[in-house]
């Protein structure tokens, strides 16, 4: 079961809509800009800038990877489309806390690399009129602040994703309802239309056999197009016009001079 869940989570991480990809791209740019702005504060030499840029990119990827591959998969598998309960919310909070600790540990480990040690700080220096004041950050404070900030970021991302997913699901449900209504209307009209067409063909058999054969061909083409329409999300204007012409030609046989059509181009 664990292997199945992991496989399912991996499959979820590989599937994403275009809107989600665009949103994550925008978020990636925003996070990089924020990280870069914050890290610029501690840059003291121009030679530190490449390291700051690399650190900003890594921090951005760290956040997005955990959001997309872990939190998103968990939300889709265990949270969304389920009745909200205290146990469900508690499970999500515990999961986000664990993810935050792992993510922060990874970030700290990256900062320990010699190339990125310029961005690691444990002391804040305030410069004022009365001179310079140093404020040292203890390990407990550093870890608490880091994990709390990471947890807050993941909670905010999760809340936005849940609302966005709910909105998309509601929109998709509305489209399915509309398609079902159209399909139901089509199923109601098709037998009536087919009954009238068969009566028209029966009458033509005794009057004009060639026209009766042509009407059968038009009817067959019309229903073939109708059956294939369920497998295609869209069609061209030319195809729709051909369907309209077949329908009108069949109705013309039954209604005769009572049906007059005029086509205006331009």
C-alpha positions in Angstrom: 0.0 0.0 0.0 2.9 2.4 0.8 4.4 1.7 -2.6 1.1 2.3 -4.3 0.6 5.6 -2.5 4.2 6.7 -3.4 3.5 5.8 -7.0 0.2 7.7 -7.0 1.9 10.7 -5.4 4.6 10.6 -8.1 2.0 10.4 -10.9 0.2 13.4 -9.4 3.4 15.5 -9.3 3.9 14.8 -13.0 0.4 16.1 -14.0 -0.4 19.8 -13.9 -2.6 22.1 -15.8 -1.4 25.1 -17.8 -2.9 27.5 -15.3 -1.1 25.8 -12.5 2.3 25.9 -14.3 1.8 29.6 -15.1 1.0 30.4 -11.5 4.0 28.5 -10.2 6.2 30.3 -12.7 5.0 33.6 -11.4 5.4 32.4 -7.8 9.0 31.3 -8.6 9.8 34.8 -9.9 8.2 36.5 -6.9 10.1 34.2 -4.4 13.4 34.8 -6.1 12.9 38.5 -6.1 12.0 38.5 -2.4 15.0 36.3 -1.5 17.3 38.3 -3.6 16.1 41.6 -2.0 16.6 40.1 1.5 20.0 38.7 0.8 21.2 41.9 -0.7 21.0 43.5 2.7 23.9 41.3 3.9 26.1 41.6 0.8 29.2 43.5 1.8 31.4 42.9 -1.3 30.7 42.7 -5.0 32.4 39.3 -5.1 29.5 38.0 -2.9 26.8 38.7 -5.5 27.2 35.5 -7.6 26.9 33.5 -4.3 23.8 35.5 -3.4 22.2 34.9 -6.7 22.9 31.1 -6.5 21.6 31.0 -3.0 18.4 32.8 -4.0 17.8 30.3 -6.8 18.4 27.3 -4.6 16.1 28.7 -1.9 13.4 29.3 -4.5 13.8 25.8 -5.9 13.8 24.3 -2.4 10.4 25.9 -1.7 8.8 25.1 -5.0 10.0 21.4 -5.0 8.5 20.8 -1.6 5.3 22.5 -2.5 4.9 20.7 -5.8 6.2 17.2 -5.2 5.2 16.8 -1.5 2.5 19.2 -0.3 0.5 19.2 -3.5 0.5 15.4 -3.7 -0.6 15.1 -0.1 -3.4 17.7 -0.5 -4.8 15.9 -3.6 -4.6 12.5 -2.0 -5.7 13.2 1.6 -7.3 16.6 1.9 -9.1 18.1 -1.1 -12.6 16.8 -2.1 -13.1 15.5 1.5 -15.4 16.8 4.2 -13.5 19.2 6.4 -12.8 17.9 9.9 -10.5 18.7 12.8 -8.6 15.4 12.3 -8.0 16.3 8.6 -6.8 19.8 9.5 -4.6 18.4 12.3 -3.1 15.8 9.9 -2.3 18.5 7.4 -0.7 20.8 10.0 1.5 17.9 11.3 2.5 17.1 7.7 3.4 20.7 7.0 5.4 20.9 10.2 7.5 17.9 9.2 8.0 19.3 5.7 9.0 22.6 7.2 11.6 21.1 9.5 13.1 19.0 6.6 13.1 22.0 4.2 14.7 24.2 6.8 17.4 21.6 7.6 18.1 21.4 3.9 18.4 25.2 3.7 20.8 25.3 6.7 22.8 22.5 5.2 23.2 24.4 1.9 24.3 27.5 3.9 27.1 25.5 5.5 28.7 25.0 2.2 31.8 27.3 2.0 30.6 29.0 -1.2 27.4 30.1 0.5 28.8 31.0 3.9 28.5 34.7 3.1 24.8 34.5 3.4 24.8 32.8 6.8 24.4 35.1 9.7 24.0 34.9 13.4 24.6 38.5 14.4 22.6 41.6 13.5 24.4 45.0 13.6 22.4 48.2 14.1 24.2 51.5 13.2 22.8 54.7 14.7 23.9 58.1 15.9 25.1 56.7 19.2 27.3 54.1 17.5 27.1 50.4 16.6 25.1 47.9 18.5 25.5 44.2 18.0 22.7 41.8 18.6 23.5 38.1 18.6 20.9 35.5 17.6 20.9 32.4 19.7 20.7 29.0 18.1 17.2 28.4 19.6 15.9 31.7 18.3 17.5 31.1 14.9 15.9 27.6 14.5 12.5 28.7 15.9 12.3 31.7 13.6 13.5 29.7 10.6 11.0 26.8 11.1 8.2 29.2 11.9 8.7 31.2 8.8 9.0 28.1 6.6 5.9 26.6 8.1 4.0 29.9 7.6 5.0 30.0 3.9 3.9 26.4 3.4 0.5 27.0 5.2 -0.2 30.1 3.0 0.7 28.1 -0.2 -1.6 25.2 0.9 -4.5 27.5 1.7 -4.2 29.2 -1.7 -3.9 25.8 -3.5 -7.0 24.4 -1.7 -9.1 27.4 -2.6 -7.8 27.4 -6.2 -8.4 23.7 -6.5 -12.0 24.1 -5.2 -12.6 26.9 -7.7 -11.3 24.7 -10.6 -13.4 21.7 -9.4 -16.5 23.9 -9.2 -15.9 25.3 -12.6 -15.3 21.8 -14.1 -18.5 20.5 -12.5 -20.5 23.4 -14.0 -19.1 22.5 -17.5 -20.0 18.9 -17.0 -23.5 19.8 -16.0 -23.9 22.0 -19.0 -22.6 19.2 -21.3 -25.0 16.8 -19.7 -27.9 19.1 -20.3 -26.9 19.6 -23.9 -26.5 15.8 -24.3 -29.9 15.2 -22.7 -31.5 17.7 -25.0 -29.8 16.0 -28.0 -31.0 12.6 -26.9 -34.5 13.9 -26.7 -34.5 15.5 -30.1 -32.7 12.8 -32.0 -35.5 10.1 -31.9 -38.1 12.7 -33.0 -36.0 13.9 -35.8 -35.1 10.3 -36.9 -38.8 9.3 -36.9 -39.8 12.2 -39.2 -36.8 11.5 -41.5 -37.8 7.9 -41.9 -41.3 8.8 -42.8 -40.0 11.3 -45.4 -37.7 8.6 -46.9 -40.6 6.1 -47.0 -42.6 8.6 -49.0 -39.7 9.4 -51.4 -39.2 5.7 -52.2 -42.3 5.7 -54.3 -41.8 9.2 -55.8 -38.0 9.6 -56.3 -35.7 6.7 -55.4 -32.5 8.6 -56.2 -33.6 11.4 -53.8 -34.5 8.8 -51.2 -31.1 7.2 -51.5 -29.4 10.7 -51.2 -31.4 11.4 -48.1 -30.3 8.2 -46.5 -26.7 9.2 -47.2 -27.3 12.6 -45.7 -28.8 11.0 -42.6 -26.0 8.5 -42.2 -23.4 11.3 -42.5 -25.3 13.5 -40.0 -25.4 10.7 -37.4 -21.8 9.7 -38.0 -20.7 13.3 -37.3 -23.0 13.3 -34.2 -21.4 10.2 -32.8 -17.9 11.4 -33.4 -18.6 14.8 -31.8 -18.4 13.2 -28.3 -14.8 12.3 -28.9 -13.7 15.7 -30.1 -13.6 18.8 -27.9 -13.9 21.2 -30.8 -14.8 21.4 -34.5 -14.1 23.8 -37.4 -16.6 26.3 -38.8 -16.6 24.4 -42.1 -17.6 21.1 -40.3 -20.4 22.9 -38.4 -21.7 24.4 -41.7 -21.7 20.9 -43.3 -23.7 19.5 -40.5 -26.2 22.4 -40.8 -26.5 21.9 -44.6 -27.3 18.2 -44.1 -29.8 18.9 -41.4 -31.6 21.6 -43.6 -31.6 19.4 -46.7 -33.3 16.6 -44.7 -35.8 19.0 -43.2 -36.5 20.5 -46.6 -37.8 17.2 -47.8 -40.4 17.0 -45.0 -41.4 20.7 -44.9 -40.9 21.5 -48.7 -41.8 25.1 -49.4 -42.6 25.8 -45.8 -38.8 25.9 -45.1 -36.9 28.7 -46.8 -33.3 29.4 -46.0 -31.1 32.4 -46.9 -27.3 32.5 -46.5 -25.5 35.8 -46.4 -21.7 35.9 -46.6 -19.4 38.7 -45.5 
